[in-house]
Amino acid sequence: MSEVLKATAIGPSNIAFTKYWGQLDSVLVLANNDSISMTLGTCVARTTVCFSSEYGEDRVTLGFMGGEDVDVVGSKSARVVAQLDRLREMAGVDLKARVLSHTSFPEGAGIASSAAGFSALTLAASEALDLEFGRKELSIQTRLAGSGSACRSVYGGFVRWRAGETSETSCAEQIAPADHWQLRDIVAVVSKGEKKVSSLGGHRLAPTSPHYARRLELMPERNDRVQEAILTRDIEKLGVVTEEDAVDLHVMAMTSNPPVYYWNEGSVRLMREVREWRGEGVPCYFTFDAGPNAHIICEKGYEEEVVQRVKSLEVASSVLVNEPGEGSRVTLDHLF
């Protein structure tokens, strides 16, 4: 009789108000600075992991919004298998696995697909293997998958990743639950193409920027300002720091050696428009992850106004609206 261990999990993406950029340790995925994010309710990955004695090898298949399911090979598959290997060793299981993950947003375009995917993968695999992790330990195990930002997706609402100095102290914690503040993250998708330089590549290049050391000096105070803004629900205070940090990250990318250019013409247009909208009485602010797509942050009452303004520009092929969402969670809705 064949042995089958199976589970499915939903892993959310998150948008960082202050960014993780550059690593203290690339093997343990330790960050050089804290980062703070909001977990997203719409941009998620649903991942089914099945371990079976009938499988002769591991197989990883991904499907993104608007695309077909594709078997993953090379470095992307290797990262998934390495995480499965770690968890299999912890559980004392040597069964091969099939992994199928469906994501509700475009791949590789700066909407934290790895955060969603690896948070879902880690929870689904650990659930299938009957590994009982508390949230803190799950955050650590998710970080070790190779995507640091994924550790923040373990929690819902508003989350701070404490960089720490060891694997045991580098983990996320919830600042406030999802219902604390009705913020909206309105994603203007100006490009669905996969970026030429991944976030992992950007982390490796970060220390080559002449601005990098100064940014690290600024981050403790910057993170504290963001956390206070979240706790007091101060959109202006949050927005000012969020824009400051986003521009900072992209300046570092553009001044690294070699330089990395994530923005495109649509990105620059949206930055300019958002600032003009504020002058017209619409309190909204932009941020970008390592990609061209703009995340526009506003409160619930301005959601419809901002969406209509973005659509009127015709620079975005689609608009995704996210409210604060739940962290990674198990579901019985399997993909196969």
Buried (B, 14 or more C-beta within 10 A) or exposed (E): EEEEBBBBBBBBBBBBBBBBBBBBEEEBBBBBBBBBBBBBBBBBBBBBBBBBEEBEEBBBBBBBBEEEEEEBEEEBBEBBBEBBEBBBEEBEBEBBBBBBBBBBBBBBBBBBBBBBBBBBBBBBBBBBBEBEBEBBBBBBBBBBBBBBBBBBBBBBBBBBBBBBEEBEEBBBBBBBBBEBBEBBBBBBBBBBEEBEBBBBBBBBBBBBBEBBEEBBEBBEEBBBBBBEBBEEBBBEBBBBBBBBBBBBBBEBBBBBEEEBEBBBEBBBBBBEBBEEBBEEEBBBBBBBBBBBBBBBBBBEEBBEBBBEBBEEEEBBBBBBBBBBBBBBBBBEEBBE
